[in-house]
Amino acid sequence: MTITPVWNYNFSQEIHCLALSLNRYKLLSIDTEFPGFLRETPRDAPKDIVYDDLKFNVDSTNIIQLGITLMDDDCNIGPTWEFNFKFDLEKETHAQSSIEFLKKSGLDFQKIKQDGILRNVFVSNFIKMVAMHHDLKWVTFHGTYDMAHVLKLFTGNTLPNTTGGFAAKASSFFDKVVDLKLAAKYSEGLNLKDVGLAKLSKILNVRRLGEAHNAGSDSLLTAQVYARMKEHIGDGLEGILYGLEEVRIGRSYNPYIMIPHLRFGPCASYTIPVHWHHVAPMHPCYIMYVPHPMM
């Protein structure tokens, strides 16, 4: 396994390699690096505040790196690319503490400023490429901000004003989405309520290649973790992002049908309303959607 850094000078070559690889690999594990949070969200904030802060932070800043690792349906891991976008610290909004953290993690902001890829150049090539494939699955870990930054990158616009609007817009780009942080919380044998990627990889005995908090390395580690977890992830978790659980993303779902909440409990017989996607029971736990009394 290797991680290929992509800059302005090798972008054409590497985006062509990625395009060819998508004929074989249909799963994309992604991670982003971005310039921090301008507005911190309290841990137990109401859902509307969580989304308002997400929108404010993403609308106010620009993505720095996008890591993409490809996998096939059998979880054979393919190439990894780390796309570096032009970012000028003197001109772009950022949280200084986050920039210092990224510098300590190895990001070279002078090179990023000089050799970074123009975002519009990336998007014009990437969107045409993925539009040729309608069966791609996007794998993330705690991916709400990752997906939001990528959505903003793709559209060139601010995020929609509501979670339903966000899900609808995201569903026009992303066929299927899986968030491994949510899966770790509910999957058989894990049931880890709040775990980071590094800790989860150690639990699953997965070894990292590269440096943490670099998008290429993190996307590869996410792919490796997914390969270990795949058989334990129920269909009912597809399309739901950790921290944004009230909506579902994906072409198969109606983004404006709100998910009231997820319930976690011991195995039992249960019924699912016909308008909900099938949820496969898992042992020793299950996930089910509990409708509001008004439904």
C-alpha positions in Angstrom: 0.0 0.0 0.0 1.3 3.4 -0.9 0.0 7.0 -0.5 0.5 9.3 -3.6 0.7 13.0 -2.8 -1.1 15.0 -5.5 -0.1 18.6 -6.4 -0.7 20.9 -9.3 2.2 19.5 -11.3 1.1 15.9 -11.2 -2.7 16.4 -10.9 -3.5 15.5 -14.6 -1.6 12.2 -14.4 -3.0 11.1 -11.0 -6.6 12.1 -11.8 -6.3 9.9 -14.9 -5.1 7.0 -12.8 -8.0 7.5 -10.4 -10.5 7.5 -13.3 -9.1 4.2 -14.6 -9.1 2.7 -11.1 -12.8 3.4 -10.6 -13.6 0.8 -13.2 -12.4 -1.8 -10.7 -12.9 -0.2 -7.3 -16.4 1.0 -6.2 -15.7 2.0 -2.6 -14.1 5.3 -1.8 -12.8 5.9 1.7 -12.3 9.6 2.3 -10.9 12.0 4.8 -10.3 15.7 4.8 -8.1 18.2 6.5 -9.5 21.7 6.9 -8.5 24.8 8.8 -10.4 24.2 12.1 -13.5 25.3 13.8 -14.4 29.0 14.0 -17.4 28.2 16.2 -17.2 25.3 18.8 -20.3 23.3 19.3 -21.2 22.2 22.9 -21.2 18.5 23.3 -25.0 18.2 24.1 -26.1 21.0 21.8 -29.6 20.7 20.2 -29.6 19.3 16.6 -30.4 22.7 15.0 -27.4 24.3 16.8 -25.2 21.4 15.6 -26.2 22.0 12.0 -26.0 25.8 12.3 -22.4 25.5 13.6 -21.5 23.0 10.9 -22.8 25.3 8.2 -21.1 28.3 9.7 -17.7 26.6 10.0 -17.8 25.0 6.5 -19.2 28.0 4.8 -16.4 30.2 6.4 -13.4 28.0 5.5 -12.0 26.0 2.6 -10.7 22.4 2.4 -6.9 21.9 2.6 -6.5 18.2 1.8 -8.7 15.3 0.5 -7.6 11.8 1.0 -9.2 9.0 -1.2 -8.5 5.3 -0.8 -10.2 2.9 -3.1 -11.5 -0.6 -2.3 -13.4 -3.3 -4.2 -16.5 -5.1 -2.9 -14.4 -7.7 -1.2 -12.5 -5.0 0.7 -9.3 -5.5 -1.3 -7.6 -2.1 -0.8 -6.3 -0.3 -3.8 -4.5 3.0 -4.3 -4.5 6.0 -2.0 -4.3 9.6 -3.2 -3.8 12.7 -1.1 -5.0 15.8 -3.0 -3.4 19.1 -1.7 -5.4 22.2 -2.5 -4.0 25.7 -2.8 -4.4 27.4 0.6 -2.8 30.8 1.5 -2.7 31.4 5.3 -2.4 35.1 4.6 -5.7 35.3 2.8 -7.9 32.4 3.9 -9.9 32.2 7.1 -8.6 29.7 9.6 -8.3 28.8 13.3 -4.6 29.4 14.2 -4.6 26.6 16.8 -5.7 24.1 14.1 -3.1 25.3 11.6 -0.4 24.8 14.2 -1.7 21.3 14.9 -1.6 20.5 11.2 1.9 21.9 10.9 3.0 19.6 13.7 1.4 16.7 11.8 3.6 17.4 8.8 1.6 19.7 6.5 3.8 22.1 4.6 1.8 25.2 4.1 4.4 26.9 2.0 4.3 24.1 -0.5 0.5 24.0 -0.2 0.4 27.7 -1.1 2.9 27.3 -4.0 2.0 23.9 -5.5 -1.5 23.3 -4.3 -4.3 22.3 -6.7 -6.8 24.9 -7.7 -10.2 23.8 -6.3 -12.1 24.5 -9.5 -9.6 22.5 -11.6 -10.1 19.5 -9.3 -13.9 19.8 -9.3 -14.3 20.1 -13.0 -12.3 16.9 -13.5 -13.5 14.9 -10.5 -17.3 15.5 -11.0 -17.2 14.4 -14.6 -15.3 11.3 -13.5 -17.6 10.1 -10.7 -20.7 11.0 -12.8 -19.9 8.0 -14.9 -20.4 5.7 -12.0 -23.7 5.4 -10.2 -22.8 2.6 -7.7 -20.1 4.2 -5.6 -20.0 3.8 -1.8 -18.3 6.6 0.2 -16.8 5.4 3.5 -16.0 7.9 6.3 -15.2 8.0 10.0 -17.1 10.7 11.9 -17.7 12.1 8.5 -20.1 14.9 8.9 -17.5 17.6 8.4 -15.7 15.6 5.8 -18.9 15.2 3.7 -19.9 18.8 4.2 -16.5 20.1 3.1 -16.5 17.8 0.0 -20.1 18.9 -0.8 -19.1 22.5 -0.6 -16.1 21.8 -2.8 -18.3 20.0 -5.4 -21.0 22.7 -5.5 -18.9 25.8 -5.0 -21.7 27.1 -2.8 -22.5 27.5 0.8 -24.3 24.6 2.5 -28.1 24.4 2.5 -30.0 26.0 5.4 -31.5 22.8 6.8 -30.5 19.3 7.5 -33.1 18.1 5.0 -31.6 20.4 2.3 -28.2 19.2 3.2 -29.2 15.5 2.8 -31.0 16.3 -0.5 -28.0 18.1 -2.0 -25.5 15.5 -0.7 -27.7 12.6 -2.1 -27.3 14.1 -5.6 -23.6 13.5 -5.4 -23.1 10.5 -3.1 -24.8 7.2 -4.0 -24.2 5.4 -0.7 -22.5 6.6 2.5 -21.2 4.7 5.6 -19.9 6.4 8.7 -17.7 4.0 10.7 -18.0 6.0 14.0 -21.7 5.3 13.9 -21.1 1.7 13.0 -18.6 1.3 15.9 -21.3 2.4 18.2 -23.9 -0.2 17.1 -21.9 -3.1 15.5 -21.8 -6.5 17.0 -18.9 -7.0 19.5 -17.9 -3.3 19.5 -20.7 -1.2 20.9 -18.2 1.6 21.4 -20.2 4.8 22.3 -17.5 7.3 21.6 -14.3 6.1 20.0 -11.7 7.8 17.7 -10.2 6.4 14.6 -6.8 5.8 16.2 -8.3 3.9 19.2 -10.6 1.9 17.0 -7.8 0.8 14.7 -5.8 -0.4 17.7 -8.8 -2.4 18.9 -9.1 -4.0 15.5 -5.3 -4.5 15.2 -4.9 -2.3 12.2 -1.6 -0.6 11.6 -1.4 2.9 10.2 0.7 3.8 7.2 1.9 7.4 7.2 1.2 10.2 9.7 -2.0 10.8 11.6 -4.0 14.0 10.6 -2.8 13.7 7.0 -5.8 13.1 4.8 -4.2 10.3 2.8 -3.1 8.3 5.8 -6.4 8.8 7.6 -8.4 7.7 4.5 -6.2 4.6 4.2 -6.7 3.7 7.9 -10.4 4.3 7.5 -10.4 1.8 4.6 -8.5 -0.8 6.6 -10.9 -0.4 9.6 -13.9 -0.8 7.2 -12.4 -4.0 5.9 -12.4 -5.4 9.4 -15.9 -4.2 10.3 -17.8 -4.7 7.0 -19.5 -8.0 7.9 -20.9 -6.5 11.1 -22.4 -3.3 9.7 -26.1 -3.6 9.2 -27.8 -2.1 6.2 -29.8 0.1 8.5 -26.8 2.2 9.2 -26.2 3.2 5.6 -26.6 6.8 4.8 -26.5 8.1 8.3 -23.6 10.4 9.5 -22.5 10.5 13.2 -23.9 13.6 14.7 -26.5 14.1 11.9 -28.5 11.0 12.6 -31.9 12.6 11.8 -31.5 12.4 8.0 -30.2 9.9 5.5 -27.9 10.5 2.5 -28.0 8.4 -0.7 -29.9 8.1 -3.9 -32.2 5.4 -2.5 -33.5 7.5 0.3 -36.0 10.4 0.7 -33.8 13.0 2.5 -36.9 14.9 3.8 -38.1 11.9 5.8 -36.7 12.6 9.3 -35.4 9.8 11.4 -36.7 10.4 14.9 -33.9 8.5 16.7 -32.0 5.3 16.8 -32.7 2.7 19.6 -30.1 0.3 20.8 -31.1 -2.8 22.7 -31.1 -6.7 23.0 -32.2 -8.8 20.2 -35.9 -9.3 19.9 -38.6 -9.6 17.2 -39.7 -6.2 15.9 -41.4 -4.5 13.0 -40.2 -1.7 10.8 -42.7 0.8 9.2 -42.9 0.0 5.5 -41.4 3.4 4.5 -38.2 2.8 6.3 -35.3 1.0 4.7 -34.9 -2.6 6.0 -32.8 -2.9 9.1 -31.0 -6.2 9.5 -30.9 -7.5 13.1 -27.4 -8.0 14.5 -26.3 -10.1 17.5 -26.2 -9.3 20.4 -27.8 -6.0 19.5 -30.0 -4.4 17.0 -30.7 -1.0 15.4 -34.2 0.1 14.8 -35.9 3.3 13.9 -38.6 4.4 16.3 -41.3 6.5 14.7 -42.9 9.5 16.4 -46.3 8.7 17.9 -47.9 10.9 15.2 -46.7 8.5 12.5 
